[in-house]
Amino acid sequence: MKKVAVFMLFGQSNAVGHAMPMEEKDIIAKPLKNVFGLNRDPNQSYDSKSLVFTGYTSFGMNLAEIQDNTYSVANCLARKWQDEIDKGEDLPDLYIIHIAIGSQGIYGMWNPD
């Protein structure tokens, strides 16, 4: 049986990388070979019967909101993990589950003022 690693990131602003857009050189546009995530398009539905993991990019992998191409922990870990595998490190494939909302969660939830 093949081993895999799973990283789950749930949280608020820091987990989203709020207000920290990636520089063009750091954006993960081409899906990674050994790091996978849950893209919003096939997974953000109440009717889903199963999860659909795809090659990780820094766009569309946070199920909770649309703040893409930011320096979130998920994006930084994905790049570092793939870079280490590409250098020859014997790491298992990584699966990332990212569900985070910026702006202190849902507006007005704690303090409507």
C-alpha positions as CSV (number, residue, x, y, z in Angstrom):
1,M,0.0,0.0,0.0
2,K,1.3,3.4,-1.0
3,K,1.7,6.0,1.8
4,V,0.6,9.6,1.4
5,A,0.8,12.7,3.6
6,V,-2.3,14.8,4.4
7,F,-2.2,18.4,5.5
8,M,-5.4,20.1,6.6
9,L,-5.5,23.9,7.0
10,F,-8.6,25.5,8.5
11,G,-8.7,29.0,9.8
12,Q,-9.1,32.7,9.2
13,S,-7.0,35.5,7.7
14,N,-3.6,33.9,8.4
15,A,-4.7,30.6,6.9
16,V,-5.9,32.4,3.7
17,G,-2.8,34.5,3.3
18,H,-5.1,37.6,3.5
19,A,-3.6,40.7,1.9
20,M,-0.4,38.8,1.0
21,P,-0.6,38.3,-2.8
22,M,2.2,36.1,-4.3
23,E,4.8,37.6,-6.6
24,E,4.4,36.3,-10.2
25,K,7.4,34.1,-9.8
26,D,5.9,32.2,-6.8
27,I,2.4,31.6,-8.3
28,I,1.8,27.9,-8.8
29,A,0.1,27.9,-12.2
30,K,1.1,24.5,-13.5
31,P,-0.5,21.7,-11.5
32,L,2.1,20.0,-9.2
33,K,2.9,16.3,-9.9
34,N,3.1,15.1,-6.3
35,V,0.9,17.6,-4.4
36,F,-2.8,17.5,-4.7
37,G,-5.7,19.7,-3.5
38,L,-9.4,20.0,-3.6
39,N,-10.3,22.5,-6.3
40,R,-13.4,24.6,-5.6
41,D,-15.1,23.9,-8.9
42,P,-15.8,20.1,-8.6
43,N,-15.8,20.1,-4.7
44,Q,-17.8,23.1,-3.5
45,S,-21.2,21.6,-3.7
46,Y,-23.8,20.1,-1.3
47,D,-24.5,17.4,-3.9
48,S,-20.9,16.0,-4.2
49,K,-20.8,12.3,-3.7
50,S,-17.0,12.1,-3.5
51,L,-13.9,14.3,-3.3
52,V,-12.0,15.2,-6.5
53,F,-8.3,15.8,-5.9
54,T,-6.3,17.5,-8.7
55,G,-2.7,18.6,-9.1
56,Y,-2.2,21.5,-6.7
57,T,-2.1,25.1,-8.0
58,S,-2.2,28.3,-5.9
59,F,-5.5,29.2,-7.6
60,G,-8.9,27.7,-6.6
61,M,-7.7,25.3,-3.8
62,N,-9.3,27.0,-0.8
63,L,-12.8,25.6,-0.5
64,A,-14.1,28.4,1.7
65,E,-13.4,31.5,-0.3
66,I,-11.9,33.2,-3.3
67,Q,-8.5,34.7,-2.3
68,D,-6.1,33.0,-4.6
69,N,-2.4,33.2,-5.3
70,T,-1.6,34.3,-1.8
71,Y,1.2,33.4,0.6
72,S,-0.9,31.0,2.6
73,V,0.7,28.1,4.5
74,A,-1.0,25.7,2.1
75,N,0.6,27.4,-1.0
76,C,4.0,27.7,0.6
77,L,4.0,24.1,1.8
78,A,2.8,22.8,-1.6
79,R,5.7,24.5,-3.4
80,K,8.3,23.4,-0.8
81,W,7.1,19.8,-0.8
82,Q,7.2,19.5,-4.6
83,D,10.7,21.2,-4.7
84,E,12.0,18.7,-2.2
85,I,10.7,15.7,-4.2
86,D,12.1,17.3,-7.4
87,K,15.5,17.4,-5.6
88,G,15.3,13.7,-4.9
89,E,13.9,13.6,-1.4
90,D,11.9,10.4,-0.8
91,L,8.6,12.0,0.3
92,P,5.1,10.6,-0.3
93,D,2.5,12.5,-2.3
94,L,0.9,15.3,-0.3
95,Y,-2.8,15.9,-0.2
96,I,-3.9,19.4,1.0
97,I,-7.4,20.2,2.3
98,H,-7.7,24.0,2.7
99,I,-10.8,25.6,4.2
100,A,-10.3,29.1,5.5
101,I,-12.1,32.4,5.5
102,G,-10.3,35.8,5.7
103,S,-11.7,39.1,7.2
104,Q,-12.2,37.6,10.7
105,G,-14.6,34.9,9.5
106,I,-18.1,35.8,8.6
107,Y,-18.8,39.5,8.8
108,G,-20.8,40.5,11.8
109,M,-20.6,37.2,13.5
110,W,-18.8,38.5,16.6
111,N,-19.2,42.3,16.4
112,P,-21.8,43.8,14.1
113,D,-20.1,47.3,14.5
